[in-house]
Amino acid sequence: MAVASREQLKQYCLRALGAPVLEINVDDDQLEDRLDEALDYWRLYHYEGIEQIYMKQAIRASEITLSAAIASSFSIEETITGATSGAKAQVCRESSRSSSGNLLLVKNVTGTFTAGETINGSTGASATLSSITLREYDKRYIEIPDYVWGVSKILSMGQASSSKNIFDLQYQLRLNDLYDLTATSLIYYKTVMSHLALLDLELNGHQNFRFNRISNKLYLDANWQTDFILGDHIIIQAYRAMDPSEYVKVWNETWLKRYVTALFKKQWGINMKKFGGLQLPGGVVLNGQETYDEAINEITQLEDELMRKSAPLDFFIG
């Protein structure tokens, strides 16, 4: 029978240890903890434990919520100042949206605005600030969801669509040379493309970034004021952990079932070691140490097997 849920996997492993013929002296909370440990280990080292994904992230301006719908009374590029806090910001717009209603878009925020204070614009406009939310442009980092375990590459939307630009050199080469490539050698085209790729790498380089999945913050090492335009998007190539609630086949993975069983046996052995040498009715003597040692050997073999057979998908930061 295929295992298709967390509970079914738990019962499968208990049966593998002898239940219900034998009483497995392990509390349900202990079983849940060992199951979580197994899933974490499987995701971290098994090549099927994570999958590559692409995420689109907009570079957004910070957002000030006003107590009244008078955001349009502030002019683009004017400086606003908090009457109480003294914090400053610059009114701005994004490529696809601008301030409207009670939503005021700002950038280059310095200081900390206070809820309820009056903000005064350099052109004479004023309003009461209800709240402010800092976004990517002012935070200088991007918040990454918990399910992401690592980031391997950052791609610019501009780079990704450059071949559609009629003024792009690669576009012109394809336009003028591609039509007769079936009748001529590809050597010239391949050489030119390799040379262009080398020039791009030397002159532009790759986007440097830093990411740690504990903090869930992706830092882009760039000059935000010159390298990014508000409203533009970047593509994040990342790896996310497989979610068993979404992909139920995870519960039926052969190595995972064997590993969970071994962890359950280890916990069973730890529990029984407390009563080592105790003789039960019928002359049966509890030997938790032997059960524990068997489990440790099985766990070691399974982990060695995983390390030998798993192929790394890619290098990523996380």
N, C-alpha and C positions, 0 to 999 in steps of 0.2 A: 504494500500500500504506500502510495506516495505521500510524503509529509508536506502539508500545505499551510501550516500555521505554527506559531510559537508554541502553543500548548501541545500540538501534535508532536513536535520535535522533542519536547520535554518528556512526554509519555513514551516515545520511541526509545529514547536513551535509557529511561528507567527500566523498560522491558529488556533492553540489551544487557542490563546489569543483573537481571533475574526477577524483577517484579512481574507479577504480584506473588510469585512463588516464594521469593525472598522479601523480607522487609528491608527496604533501603532507608537507613536511618539518616536522612538528610531533610532539613526543613525546606519548605517551598521558597522562602526568601533566599536561602543559600543557592537553590537551583537557579533562581532568577539571576542572581549575581554571577554565577559561573557561565550562564548562557550569554549574558552581556559581555563578559570577558572574551568568550569565544568569538562573538560577532566582531568585536573590536579588532581582535588579532586577525581574523579572516579578511576584514576590509583592509587592514594595513599591509598585509603581505601577499594575499592571494590575487592573482591577475584578474580574476572575475569579481573581486570585492569592490572595485571602483570602476567608473566609466568616464570617458572624456566628454566634456560638454563645452559649449560656447555660450557665454552670457553677454548681453548687450547692456552697456551702462552709459547713461547720459551724464555729461558734466553739467550739473545744475547750479543755478544761483541760489543763495540763501533766501529764505522767505520770511517776511515780516507780516504778521496778521494785525490789521488795524481795527480799532473799535467801530469805525464807520467806513462806508464804501467810498472812500475819497482817494484811493491810491493814484488815480490818474492825475491828481493835482500836483504830483511831484514830477519833475522833469528828468529825463534820462541824463546820466552823468553828474547830476547834482549831488552834493554831499549832505547827508542828514546826520544830526547830532542828538544824542539823548540828553534832555535837559537835566536829568538827575544823575545819570551814570557818566556822562561825558563820552560815551562810546560813539564811534563814527562808522559810517558805511557809505557806499556809493550806489545810487539808484542805477539800475541796469535793465537790460532785456536779454532774453535768450533768442536763439535763431527761430524758434517756433512759438514763443509765447512772450507776453509782456505783462506789466503790472495792470491789474484791473480789479474793480470792486474793492474789497478790503485786503487784497493780496498785493504786497509790495515786494518786488524782486530787488535784491541788493547784492553787492559783492565787496570784497576788500574790507570785511568787518574787523574793526579793532576795538578792543575793550569788550565789556559785557553789558548789553542793554538790559534794563529792568522792566519787568512787566508792569503796565499801568502808567509808565512815565510818558511824558510828551516828547515827541521827536520833532525837531525843527529842521526844515530844509534850507539850503543856502539861498534859495530864490524867494523865501518867505512863506512857503507852505508849512503847515504843521498838522499833527494828528496824534492820537493817543495809541500807544503800542500795546497790543494785547499779549502777543508772544512772538518769539523769533525762533526759527529752525535753521540751523547751519547745514548747508549741503556740501557736496564734494569740493566745489571750487574754494570755499573758505576753510573747510576742514583739512584739505590737502591729503585726503585719503578716501578710499572707497570701502564701504562696509560690505563684507562678503557673507552670504548665508552660512549657517552652521553646517549644512550638509557638504560643503566644499572642503576637501582635504588638502588640496594643493593647487597652485597656479603655475603654469608652465610657459605662458607667453601672453604678451599684450599686443593687440593689433589695432591700428588706427582705421577708422571707417574710411578716411581719406585715402589711405594706402590700399585698402581693400577694393575700392572702386576706381582706382587711378586709371585702369585700362579702359574705362568708359569716357575718359576725358580726351577730347580731340586734340588738345595741346600737349598730351603726354607723349614722350618719346617712344615708349613701347607701343602705344596705340598707332603712331605713325609708321613704325617699322612693320607692324602686323598689316596695316592697311596697304602699304606699298609692296611688301615682299611676300605676304602669305599666299597670294593668289597663284604664284608659280612654284611654290615649294614642292609640289608633287612631281614637277618635271626637272627640278634642279637639286643640288646637294643641300642638306640641312646643316652642313658644317659652318657656313657663314652665319646663318641665323643663330645657331647654338653658341658660336663664339661671341657674337654681339650681345646676346642675352646674358651670358656669363660675365662679360665685361661690365654691363650695366648693373648686374647684381652686386659685383664687387665694388663699384663706385658708390652704390647706394649704401652698402655696409660701411665703407670707409668714411663717407661724408655724413651720413645720417645715423648709422648705427641702429641698434635695437633699443627699444624702450627698457630702461632699467627699472626694476621694481623690487619691493620687499613685501613679504607676506608671511604671517604666522597664524595658523588656524586657531590658536588659543585665543588670540585677540580679535580675530576675524576682520583685521584691517589690512587693506592692500594699499601700500604707499608707492606712488609713482615718483621716481627721482627725476624731476623735470622742473623747468621754470613755468609754473602754472599760468602766469600772466601773459607769457608769450607763446607757449607751446599748445595751449588749449583755448578753444573758443566756446563760450557759454552756449549750451544746447547741442554741441557736438557729441558724438558717441564714440566709445571705444569698445573693442571686442576682447573679452577675457577668455583665454583658453585655459580650462581648469579640469580638475578631476573631482568627482563627487562620489561619496559612499553610496553603495547600493542600499536602497530602503526596502527591507523585507515586507513591509506592509503594502508596498506598491508592486514589488516583484516577488511573488510568493515562492518561486522556484528556488530562492535562496535557502529556504528551510529544508529542501530536499537535496542539497549539495552533499555529495558523499563524504568529502574530507571534513566538512563542518559537523556532520552527524557523528563521525568517529571521534572528533576532537571534543565535542560537547560530552559525549559518553565518558571519555577519559577524565575530563574535568569533574564530572559528577562522581566518578569512582574515587578521584583524589579527595574530594570533600567527604565522601563516605568514610574513607580511610582515616582522615583527620578526626572525624567525629568518634570513630570506634577506638582510636588509639587511647582515648581517655579511659576506656574500660579494658585495656589490654590485659590478657591473662584471665579475665573473668570467665568462670565456668557456668554455662547455662544448663538447665535441666536436660538430661539425656547425654551429658558428658561433652557437649559442644563448647569449645573454648574460642572466645573472640580474639581475632588476630588482625587488628587494624593496621599494624605496621606493614604486614605483608600486602594487604590491599593497597595501601598508600604507595609502597615501592613499585608495585605493578603499574599503578596509574602514572607515576613519574616516568617510568620507562616508556609507556605508551605515548605520553605527551611529548617526550623528547624525540621519539621516532617520527611522530606526526609533524612536529615543527621542522625537523631536519628534512623530511620528505617535501614539505611545502617550500623550503628554501631552495632545494635542488631543482624542483620542477617549475617554479614560478618564474616567468620571464618579465623583467621590468618593462612597463609600457613607455615610460618617458621620464626624463628628469624634471622634477617640479619642485617649487618652493612651497613649503607648508610645514 
